[in-house]
Amino acid sequence: MQVHLAARLAKIAPFHVMALLARARELQDQGRDIVHLEVGEPDFPTPQAIIDAAQSAVASGETRYTAALGIPQLRQKIADFYQQKYQLQMPASRIAVTPGASGALQLAFAASLNSGDELILIEPGYPCNRHFAELFGIQPVIVNTERHNGYLPTLEELESACTSRTRGLLLASPGNPTGTVIPRALLLEIIAFCQCHNIQLFMDEIYQGLVFDCDQADTVLQYEQRAWVIQSFSKYFQMTGWRLGWLVMPEGYEDAVNRIAQNIFLCPPSMSQYGAVRAFDADVIELLEQRRSELRQRRDILKQGLERLGFVIDAAPDGAFYLYCDASAFTRDAMTFCWQLLEQAGIAATPGEDFGGAHPDTSIRFAYTQPIAVLQEALARLESFIGAV
């Protein structure tokens, strides 16, 4: 039987880091020692209290479908989280528990944008976002930010990208791959820009809990209640494989999001939800904060080491767990550089081509998702590799 691929697949590019990850694991199976600095997944395990809560729920028979937008106690826990952390009165009715942050973004797009609408996206950025837009027939309009601006968009760039068909703007703070936090002053200007042009603002805040030395770790909801916020249990809460996230929707979209969730996802994973109820308790947060402090130490050590070797880090890595480096001192082909780095030095890193932007061929993302001793070993290997090429 002949294979007939949908035309939309022509616009869905591969995620290159996954091929690197597969090769890295293949080399490990052959006995090679590989340092994984490529995938956005820290080495920390999910806190045991979350695991215990999920196991208890399974043992009690909580393995059936739940409500499409999540179990009430988890939605309320998330609402309480916004009250405690940001002093925001957030009704649980505006919160949808989703199958990962990816599910949250799909629900937001499906509920508020039409096929043919234009969505402004910032690059370098998470590559799957533009592909989600394509799946719904939404036209991505890319704004390539510059190194000298710390990879932050300017109002002039946003105005130039805006047309009569622009209906949405997607931002991330902290960002992937850069780790940048959008300064409060710029955020307020962007909110005013969206209001002026009647544009929906979608804010990816999945790394919001992982901000280190920036005093502006805000949620956009403190300044704009009409924004859509995409959140996740994967990063700060270290629940990557549990595939759980949440969406804060503007008032008035509750029924629409519920109907779409019922038809597309049915419900989020039930066991994951019951585990996540425990994630907001004080003892778990205390552990997560200790891990955040360790990530900050890792960042400082890797950043200092990379800069000593000649990599340039233009973006202020205030959050997440990435360093996005200008590698032009060593290569004009970051993709080939990363493959050689893996094969010859046993270090897996992500080439800039995955994230788009103005300089993907000379950009590399390193994730500080390994213990300090492993990061130091990676720096030693990297120094030897650079000296040999």
N, C-alpha and C positions, 0 to 999 in steps of 0.2 A: 504494500500500500504506500502510495506517495505521501510524503510529509508536506503539509501545507502550513507554513508558519504565518502567524498573524503579522500584518504589516507593522504593527507597533513595535515589534521586536527589533526593527532596524534602528530604533532610537534608544534601545536599552543596552548600554555598554557594559562589558564585564567589570566586576569588582576585582582589580588586579591583585589586591592584597590577599584575596582568598587563594589565588594560584600560588603566591609566595608561601602562604601558610601551609598549603597542601605539600609543597616541595620540602618545606622545613620539617614537617612531620615525617615525610618519607626518609629524609636524611637521618632523623632521629631513630627511625626503625632500623637503619643501617648501622647504628651505633655512634653517630656523630653527636657532639654536644652543641646544641643550638640555643642561642640567646634570643628569646622572643621579645622583640620591641616593636612588633608590627600591629597586633590586634588590640582594639580598645577594651581590654578585659584584664583587670588587675589580678595578681596572684592570690589575693585574699579570698578565703572561702566565704560562702554565705554565713552570716552569724548563726551560731548553733541554736539560739532561741527561736529564730525564724524556722529553721529546719524542724525543731521539736514541735512547734505549733502546727506546721503542715502535717507532720506525721500523726499527731494527735487527731487532727481533723479527718485524715484518711481512716484511722482506726475507728473513729466514731461514725463512719459512713458518709462523710461529707464529700462524696465523689460524683454528685449528679450535676446536671445543668444548674446554673445560677441565673439570676436576672441578667438581661443583656448588658446593662451598665454596671454590673458588679453587685456584690453583697452589700447590704445597707451599712453594716458595721465598718467595712473598709472605706466606703465613701465618706462616712462620718469622720473616721480617723484622719482622712486626707483634709477634710474641711477644718478639723481641729488643728491640724498642722499649720495651715495658713493663718489661723488665728494666733497660735502660739509664736510662730516665727516672724510673721509680718504684721500682726495686729489687723488682719483683714477679716471682716465678717463674710464668710463664704458659705452659702447654703449648699448642703450636700447634693441637692438636685442639679447643680451646675457641674458636677464632677462625674465623669464616666471612667470606670476602670476598663482598661483595654488590653488586648494581646500585644504587649510591648508598646514602646513609643511609636513604632512604625504603624501600629493599628490606630493609635491616637491621631496621627497626622492624616491617615487615610480617611478617617471619619470626619475630621475637620474640613478637608478638601471636598469630600463628597457632599457635605451638608451645606456648603457656602459658596462654592464656585461651579460655574457651568463650563461645558465643553466650549473651547474657543476663547475663554477668558485668559488673560495674561497674568502670570505670577512672577514677580521679581525675586530672583534668587541671588545670594551673595556667594562668590567664590574667591579663594578656595573655601570649600564647604563639603559637607557630607554628600557623597555622590548619589545615594539612593533617593534623595529628596526630589531631584529633577525627574527621576524615573517614576516616582509616585505621581507627579503632576502629569506626565505623559500618559499614564494608564487611564486617567480620567479625561483625557483630551484637553487638558489645560496646557497652555503654551508657556514654557519657561523662558524668561528673559534674564539673561545672565549679566550681572554686574561684576566685573573683574576688579577686585580691590588691589591696592599696591603695597609693596613692602614699606615704602617710606611713610605710609599712613598706618602702619601696624596692622594691615589687612582689615581695617575698619572702613565701612562705606562712608562716603561724604554725601551731603545733601545734594550737591551738584550732580553726582553720579546717579543718585536716585531720581532726580528730576529728569535727567537725560533719558533714563530708561522708561519713564512713565509715558503711557499713551492713553488714548480714549478707551482702550480695551483693558487697561490694567485694573485688576480687581483684588490683587493680593500681594503681600510682601512677606517673605519668610526670612527670619533672622534667627541666630543662635547666640546665646550668651550664658556661660562661656562657650566658645566656638570649638568645633572640630574641623580642621586639624590644628588650629592655631593656639587654642587655650585662652584667647582674648575675652575679656569682659567688656561689654559695651558701656562706656562711661555714662553716668546719669545725665549729664548735659546733652550728650548726643542722643540718648534714648528719648529724652523729652522732645527734641527736635524732630526725631523720626515719627513719634506719635502725632505731633502736630502736622507733619507732612501727610500721614495717612488720613487724618481727619479732614484735611483740606481737599484731598483728592478722592475722598470716599473709598478708601482702600482698606480691605480687611488685613489686620496685622496678625501673623502667626509667629509665635515665639517658641523656639526650641530651648527649653530650660533643663534638659536632661542631666547636665553637669552642674546644676545650680548649687548643690550641696558641696561641691568640690571647688571652692574658691579659697585661696590661700592668704594673700597679703593685699587684697584690694578691699577698701571700705565701702564699695558700692555693689555689694552682692545682693542686688534687688531683684524682685520679680516684677515684670512689667505690669502686673495686676495692681501694684501700688499706685500706678499713675494712669492706667487705662483698663477699665473693667470690660471694655468691648473686645479686648484682645483674646485670641485663642492661645492657650498655653499647653504645650506638649511636654509631658514629664515621663519619668521612667523609674522603675525599681532596679534597673541594671547597674547603674554606675555608683552613686553614693551608697546605695543599700546593698550592692554587690550580689545581685540576684539575676545575673545575665541569662542563665539557662532556664529561669522560671518563666520567661517571656510575659512580663507584666509591666504595664505602664498606666498612665492616666491622662485624661484630657480635661482641662477646665474650659468650658464653653461659655460664650456670652449668653446673657439672659435672653430667652426666646427661642433658643435652638434645641432645647431639651428633648422635645418630642421627635424632631427630625433626626437627631443623633441616635436616639433610642431605636427608631424604626430602621435606620441603616444598620446599626449594630446587630439587631435581631436577624437581619437578612444576610449580612456578610460574615459575621463572626459567631453568631448565636450567643456566645458569652465568653469571657476570659477563662483561663484555666482555674477550676474551682480550688484545687489544692494550693496553687500559688497564692490565691486570694486569702485563704485562711492563714497561710504563713505570713503574708504581708501585713495582716492586722497587728502582728506583734512587732513589726519593724519600727513603729513610731514610739515604742516604750522607752523610758529613760535609760535603762541599762543597755539597750541595743544602741541607742544614739551615742551613749558614752563610748562604746567600743568603736563605732563608726568614726567618731571624732578623733580617737587615737590613731586610727588608720589614715585619716585625712592629714594629720600632722606628719605621719611617716611619708606620705606621698609628697608633702612639701619638701621634706629633707631629700627625698630621691630627686625631685625636680632640681633642687639647687646643685646637687652633686653632678647630675648629668649635664645640666646647662653649663656649669663651669668647665667641665671636661670637654664638651663639644666646642665651646668657644676657644678653649686653649688649643685645640687641634686645627682651628681655622674655619669652622662653621659659623655662620652669622645668623643670629636669631633676632629678627626685626619685630616680631609680635611680642607684646608683653604677656608671658604665659601665666596669667593670674589664676587660671582655673583649669578644670579637666585634668588630664594626665598625659599631655602631649607637648613636644617641642617641635615646632615647624621651622626647619632650617634652610637657609640659603647655602647650597652646596656648590655654588659656581666656582669656588676655588679648586674643586676636584673634578667636576664633570659638567658636561653639557647634555648628558643623557642619563637622567636620574634612574630611569627604568633599568637600563643595563647596569648601572652602578649598584643598584640594590640586588640584582640577581648575582652579580659577581661577589658582592659583600656576603651574601648567603652561602654561595658555593665555596668561596675561598676562606672566609673568616668565621663562618658559622653564626652570623648575625642577621636576623630577619628585621627589616625596616620597610616602611611603605613609601613608594615613589609618589611624587607630587601629581602625577598624571591622574591618580584616583580622585583628586580633589579639585581639579580644574584650576582656574585662576590665571593670572598674567604670566607666571613663570613656572609652569609645572615641570619643565625639563631640567630645572636646576634646584628643585625643592624636594626635601625628604622629611617625612614625619618619623620621629622616634617617640615611642610610648614608654614612659618610666613606670612600667607595670611589673617590675621585677625587684627583688631585694637589692639593697645597696651593694652588697658584695658582688652580685651578678652584674649590676650596672658598671662597677669598676672593672670587672673582667671584660665587659663589652668595650669599654673605652680603651683598654690595653690592646685588645684585638683590632679595634678600629685604627688605632695609631699605627700598628704594624701593617695593616692592609693599605693605609694611605701611603706609607713609606715605600710600599712595593709596587704601587700602580704608577 
